């Protein structure tokens, strides 16, 4: 009964957030308020991309964009600096947050299934009917939206969030799974457990280890528990949820069942409720050398904290234990706590610039570097 009640609360909350988001228009976005390090500049790459979330590039550099509350999937043709034409590839889907691309096909993650649109870049004007790759995922709405990517092993990695704020749901919930998309109706295999809700991950360009953001539980106060950046060095690791948070915080309800020492601790901890979503290792050549192979994280921002936090982009160097992250871009939240944008995902472009999606301002930004 308790889990069911929490699910209803989560579903109702995110429906309200979705309705509020739709009212935000992307006209005349105040990007001059965004503060960046010297030499960097931000511009509008695409506007009126409603609820823009996860991003991926096709072979011909078509930008594909998923959404969470709008039910649409977009394709954007561009010149590298600005969108030229925006196509709606699909509508009416069930929270199609995740998009991935492989061998000419676009993969889209709904809540309970994975779809595939074949030969998609040649059919933007008239998209094909999708092929259903797998229906082996739970249908829970709470934390049901998915970020997906293909890993170095060729598998499609698909998180399955906890269907609640805090509960002990068992497999396959609170995990990151992977599937072989060439197997009909593939069943997800669990790669990592104890992951409450990850909506962004990437593989280290040298070690090929999976790194992922994780959003901590709510209702423990403004500053507990921290948000996390985790490293999965191998399959089978457990990252603590729901028993232990942030590597050393025993959960009030479930913590007596297991010890924090049993789990893999986070590599970096962030302010509670800042909601780190999309993350990428920077592998481009446009930015200064200090950013090479470092991580950029989009902090979506808090929804239930007394004073709002997040709404920014961080640059992260996990090797710097004393000062692992810095603010790279901020200004979507002003000093009066007014919000006009919420970064959601990050993508490194072929020219080394960064794209940043914003599901609140319905926009995609481009951040580039010019030597000052």
C-alpha positions as CSV (number, residue, x, y, z in Angstrom):
1,X,0.0,0.0,0.0
2,X,2.8,2.4,0.9
3,X,4.6,1.9,-2.4
4,X,1.4,2.3,-4.4
5,X,0.6,5.6,-2.5
6,X,4.1,6.9,-3.3
7,X,3.7,6.0,-7.0
8,X,0.4,8.0,-7.2
9,X,2.1,11.0,-5.6
10,X,5.0,10.9,-8.1
11,X,2.7,10.4,-11.1
12,X,0.5,13.4,-10.1
13,X,3.5,15.6,-9.4
14,X,5.2,15.0,-12.7
15,X,1.9,15.5,-14.6
16,X,1.6,19.0,-12.9
17,X,5.2,19.8,-13.8
18,X,4.6,18.8,-17.4
19,X,1.6,21.1,-17.6
20,X,3.6,24.0,-16.1
21,X,6.5,23.3,-18.5
22,X,4.3,23.6,-21.6
23,X,3.3,27.2,-20.7
24,X,7.0,28.2,-20.8
25,X,7.8,29.7,-24.3
26,X,11.2,29.9,-25.8
27,X,10.8,33.3,-27.4
28,X,13.4,35.9,-26.4
29,X,15.3,33.7,-24.1
30,X,17.6,35.8,-21.9
31,X,20.8,33.9,-22.7
32,X,22.8,37.0,-21.9
33,X,22.2,36.1,-18.2
34,X,24.3,32.9,-18.6
35,X,27.7,33.2,-17.0
36,X,30.5,31.2,-18.6
37,X,34.3,31.1,-18.1
38,X,36.4,33.6,-20.2
39,X,36.5,32.8,-23.9
40,X,33.2,30.8,-23.9
41,X,30.0,31.9,-25.5
42,X,26.5,30.6,-25.7
43,X,23.9,30.9,-28.4
44,X,20.5,29.5,-29.3
45,X,20.9,26.4,-31.4
46,X,17.2,25.5,-31.7
47,X,14.0,27.0,-30.3
48,X,10.4,25.7,-29.8
49,X,11.7,22.1,-29.3
50,X,9.0,21.4,-26.7
51,X,10.3,19.6,-23.6
52,X,13.8,18.9,-25.2
53,X,15.6,16.2,-23.2
54,X,18.0,13.5,-24.4
55,X,20.0,14.0,-27.5
56,X,22.0,11.9,-30.0
57,X,23.5,12.5,-33.4
58,X,23.0,10.4,-36.5
59,X,25.5,9.4,-39.2
60,X,24.7,12.5,-41.2
61,X,24.8,14.7,-38.0
62,X,21.0,14.9,-37.7
63,X,20.2,15.7,-34.1
64,X,17.6,13.5,-32.6
65,X,15.8,14.7,-29.4
66,X,13.6,12.9,-27.0
67,X,11.0,14.3,-24.6
68,X,9.6,13.2,-21.2
69,X,6.2,14.9,-20.9
70,X,5.4,15.9,-24.4
71,X,5.3,12.4,-26.0
72,X,7.3,13.6,-29.1
73,X,10.6,12.7,-30.8
74,X,12.3,15.4,-32.9
75,X,14.9,15.4,-35.6
76,X,16.8,18.6,-36.3
77,X,18.8,19.4,-39.4
78,X,21.4,22.1,-38.8
79,X,24.6,23.7,-40.1
80,X,26.6,22.9,-37.0
81,X,25.8,26.2,-35.3
82,X,22.1,26.6,-35.7
83,X,19.0,24.5,-36.5
84,X,17.7,24.8,-40.1
85,X,14.7,22.6,-39.9
86,X,12.9,20.7,-37.1
87,X,10.9,17.5,-37.8
88,X,8.5,15.8,-35.5
89,X,9.2,12.1,-36.0
90,X,6.7,10.7,-33.6
91,X,4.0,11.9,-31.2
92,X,1.8,10.4,-28.6
93,X,4.5,8.2,-27.2
94,X,4.7,7.2,-23.5
95,X,7.5,9.5,-22.1
96,X,10.0,8.9,-24.9
97,X,12.9,10.5,-23.0
98,X,15.7,8.3,-24.3
99,X,17.2,8.3,-27.8
100,X,20.1,6.3,-29.2
101,X,21.5,5.7,-32.7
102,X,23.1,2.7,-34.3
103,X,23.7,1.6,-37.9
104,X,21.3,4.0,-39.5
105,X,18.5,3.3,-36.9
106,X,17.1,5.5,-34.2
107,X,16.2,3.8,-31.0
108,X,13.6,5.4,-28.7
109,X,12.9,4.4,-25.1
110,X,9.3,4.6,-23.9
111,X,8.5,3.7,-20.3
112,X,7.9,0.0,-21.0
113,X,9.4,-0.7,-24.4
114,X,12.2,0.1,-26.8
115,X,11.3,1.2,-30.4
116,X,13.5,1.3,-33.5
117,X,13.1,3.6,-36.6
118,X,15.1,2.1,-39.4
119,X,16.9,4.1,-42.1
120,X,15.7,7.2,-40.3
121,X,17.9,9.9,-41.8
122,X,16.5,9.3,-45.2
123,X,12.9,9.4,-44.0
124,X,12.7,12.5,-41.9
125,X,9.8,13.9,-43.9
126,X,7.8,10.7,-43.7
127,X,9.1,8.5,-40.8
128,X,8.6,4.8,-41.0
129,X,6.5,2.8,-38.5
130,X,8.7,1.7,-35.7
131,X,9.9,-1.8,-35.0
132,X,9.3,-2.9,-31.4
133,X,12.6,-4.1,-30.1
134,X,11.6,-5.1,-26.6
135,X,8.6,-4.9,-24.3
136,X,10.3,-6.4,-21.3
137,X,10.3,-3.2,-19.1
138,X,8.0,-2.3,-16.3
139,X,5.2,0.2,-17.0
140,X,5.5,2.2,-13.7
141,X,5.4,5.9,-14.4
142,X,7.4,7.0,-11.4
143,X,11.0,7.2,-12.5
144,X,9.9,5.3,-15.6
145,X,11.3,7.6,-18.2
146,X,14.7,6.4,-19.5
147,X,18.0,7.6,-20.8
148,X,19.6,5.1,-23.2
149,X,22.9,4.7,-25.0
150,X,24.9,2.1,-26.7
151,X,28.0,1.0,-24.8
152,X,31.4,-0.1,-26.0
153,X,30.2,-3.7,-25.9
154,X,27.5,-3.0,-28.4
155,X,24.7,-3.5,-25.9
156,X,22.0,-0.9,-25.3
157,X,22.1,0.3,-21.7
158,X,18.7,1.1,-20.2
159,X,18.1,2.2,-16.6
160,X,15.0,1.0,-14.7
161,X,14.3,3.6,-11.9
162,X,12.8,2.8,-8.5
163,X,9.0,3.2,-8.7
164,X,8.8,5.3,-5.6
165,X,10.8,7.8,-3.5
166,X,12.1,5.2,-1.1
167,X,11.1,1.5,-1.2
168,X,12.6,-2.0,-1.6
169,X,11.1,-3.0,-4.9
170,X,13.5,-5.8,-5.9
171,X,14.8,-6.6,-9.4
172,X,14.7,-5.3,-12.0
173,X,13.9,-1.9,-10.3
174,X,16.6,0.5,-9.2
175,X,19.1,-0.8,-11.7
176,X,20.9,-0.1,-14.9
177,X,20.3,-2.9,-17.4
178,X,21.6,-3.8,-20.9
179,X,20.0,-5.6,-23.8
180,X,21.2,-7.1,-27.1
181,X,19.0,-5.2,-29.6
182,X,19.6,-7.9,-32.2
183,X,17.7,-10.5,-30.1
184,X,13.9,-10.3,-30.6
185,X,12.0,-8.9,-27.6
186,X,15.3,-8.9,-25.6
187,X,15.0,-9.3,-21.9
188,X,17.1,-6.8,-19.9
189,X,20.1,-8.1,-18.0
190,X,21.0,-6.2,-14.9
191,X,24.4,-4.5,-15.1
192,X,24.3,-2.5,-11.8
193,X,21.9,-2.5,-8.8
194,X,21.1,0.0,-6.1
195,X,20.6,2.9,-8.6
196,X,17.5,4.9,-7.6
197,X,17.2,7.0,-10.7
198,X,19.9,7.6,-13.3
199,X,19.1,9.9,-16.3
200,X,22.5,10.3,-17.7
201,X,25.6,8.2,-18.3
202,X,28.8,7.9,-20.4
203,X,31.8,5.7,-20.8
204,X,35.3,7.0,-20.0
205,X,37.1,7.5,-23.3
206,X,40.2,5.6,-22.1
207,X,39.1,3.0,-19.5
208,X,35.7,2.4,-21.1
209,X,34.2,2.3,-17.6
210,X,30.5,3.4,-17.2
211,X,30.0,6.6,-15.2
212,X,26.5,7.8,-14.3
213,X,24.6,10.5,-12.5
214,X,22.1,9.4,-9.8
215,X,19.3,11.4,-8.1
216,X,19.0,10.7,-4.3
217,X,15.9,10.2,-2.3
218,X,13.6,13.0,-1.2
219,X,12.0,13.9,2.2
220,X,15.2,13.8,4.3
221,X,15.7,17.6,4.3
222,X,17.2,20.3,2.2
223,X,20.8,18.9,2.3
224,X,20.5,15.1,2.6
225,X,21.3,12.9,0.8
226,X,23.8,14.2,-1.8
227,X,23.4,13.7,-5.5
228,X,26.0,11.3,-6.9
229,X,28.4,10.7,-9.8
230,X,29.1,7.0,-9.8
231,X,31.6,4.7,-11.6
232,X,30.8,1.2,-12.5
233,X,34.1,-0.5,-13.1
234,X,32.5,-3.9,-13.7
235,X,29.2,-5.6,-14.0
236,X,27.4,-6.7,-10.8
237,X,28.2,-3.7,-8.5
238,X,25.6,-2.4,-6.0
239,X,25.4,1.3,-5.3
240,X,23.4,1.3,-2.1
241,X,19.8,2.2,-2.8
242,X,17.6,1.9,-0.7
243,X,19.8,1.0,2.2
244,X,22.6,3.5,2.0
245,X,22.9,7.0,0.4
246,X,26.0,8.9,-0.7
247,X,28.2,6.0,0.5
248,X,27.8,6.7,4.2
249,X,24.2,7.8,5.0
250,X,22.1,5.0,6.5
251,X,18.5,5.1,5.3
252,X,16.1,5.6,8.2
253,X,13.7,3.0,6.9
254,X,15.8,0.4,5.2
255,X,19.3,1.0,6.5
256,X,19.2,-1.6,9.2
257,X,19.0,-4.4,6.6
258,X,22.5,-3.9,5.1
259,X,25.7,-2.0,5.8
260,X,27.1,0.9,3.8
261,X,30.4,-1.0,3.6
262,X,28.7,-3.5,1.3
263,X,28.2,-1.1,-1.5
264,X,30.2,0.9,-4.1
265,X,30.5,4.5,-2.9
266,X,30.1,7.5,-5.3
267,X,33.1,9.1,-6.9
268,X,31.8,12.6,-6.4
269,X,29.0,14.0,-4.2
270,X,26.9,17.1,-5.1
271,X,24.4,19.3,-3.4
272,X,21.2,17.4,-2.5
273,X,18.3,18.0,-4.9
274,X,20.4,19.7,-7.6
275,X,19.2,16.8,-9.9
276,X,22.2,16.0,-12.1
277,X,20.8,14.5,-15.4
278,X,22.8,14.4,-18.6
279,X,26.5,14.0,-18.5
280,X,29.3,13.6,-21.1
281,X,33.1,13.2,-21.1
282,X,34.5,16.0,-23.1
283,X,36.3,14.5,-26.1
284,X,36.3,17.5,-28.4
285,X,39.2,19.7,-29.4
286,X,37.5,23.2,-29.2
287,X,37.8,23.7,-25.5
288,X,41.1,24.4,-23.6
289,X,43.2,21.3,-22.7
290,X,42.0,21.5,-19.0
291,X,38.6,20.2,-20.1
292,X,39.8,17.2,-22.1
293,X,38.4,13.9,-20.9
294,X,36.7,15.8,-18.0
295,X,32.9,15.5,-17.3
296,X,30.2,18.0,-18.0
297,X,26.9,17.5,-16.0
298,X,23.6,19.2,-16.5
299,X,21.9,20.0,-13.2
300,X,18.2,20.2,-13.8
301,X,17.5,21.9,-10.5
302,X,15.4,21.2,-7.4
303,X,11.7,21.0,-7.0
304,X,11.2,20.4,-3.3
305,X,13.9,22.3,-1.5
306,X,13.3,25.4,0.7
307,X,15.9,27.4,-1.4
308,X,16.3,26.3,-5.0
309,X,19.6,24.8,-6.1
310,X,21.0,23.5,-9.4
311,X,19.9,24.9,-12.7
312,X,23.5,25.0,-13.9
313,X,26.2,23.1,-15.7
314,X,29.2,21.7,-13.8
315,X,32.7,20.7,-15.1
316,X,33.9,17.7,-13.1
317,X,37.4,16.3,-12.5
318,X,36.9,13.2,-10.3
319,X,40.7,12.9,-9.8
320,X,40.8,16.2,-8.0
321,X,39.6,14.9,-4.6
322,X,39.8,18.3,-2.9
323,X,37.9,20.3,-5.5
324,X,36.3,17.9,-7.9
325,X,33.9,20.2,-9.6
326,X,33.4,23.8,-10.7
327,X,30.4,25.8,-12.0
328,X,30.8,26.0,-15.8
329,X,27.5,27.7,-16.7
330,X,24.8,29.3,-14.6
331,X,22.1,32.0,-14.9
332,X,19.0,29.9,-15.5
333,X,18.1,30.7,-11.8
334,X,18.4,34.3,-10.7
335,X,19.1,35.8,-7.3
336,X,15.3,36.1,-6.6
337,X,14.9,32.3,-7.4
338,X,13.1,32.9,-10.6
339,X,13.7,30.1,-13.1
340,X,13.6,30.5,-16.8
341,X,15.4,27.3,-17.9
342,X,16.5,23.8,-16.7
343,X,19.4,22.1,-18.4
344,X,18.6,18.5,-19.1
345,X,21.2,16.8,-21.4
346,X,24.6,17.5,-22.9
347,X,26.1,16.5,-26.2
348,X,29.6,17.0,-27.6
349,X,29.5,18.0,-31.2
350,X,32.0,17.1,-34.0
351,X,33.4,20.6,-33.9
352,X,34.0,20.4,-30.1
353,X,31.2,22.7,-29.1
354,X,28.6,21.5,-26.5
355,X,24.9,21.3,-27.0
356,X,22.7,21.7,-24.0
357,X,19.0,20.8,-24.0
358,X,16.5,22.6,-21.9
359,X,13.1,21.0,-21.3
360,X,11.6,24.0,-19.5
361,X,12.6,26.7,-22.0
362,X,11.9,24.3,-24.9
363,X,15.3,25.1,-26.4
364,X,18.8,23.8,-27.2
365,X,21.8,25.9,-26.6
366,X,25.3,25.8,-28.2
367,X,28.4,26.6,-26.1
368,X,31.6,27.2,-27.9
369,X,35.1,28.6,-27.1
370,X,37.0,31.4,-28.7
371,X,40.4,32.2,-27.3
372,X,40.0,35.5,-25.3
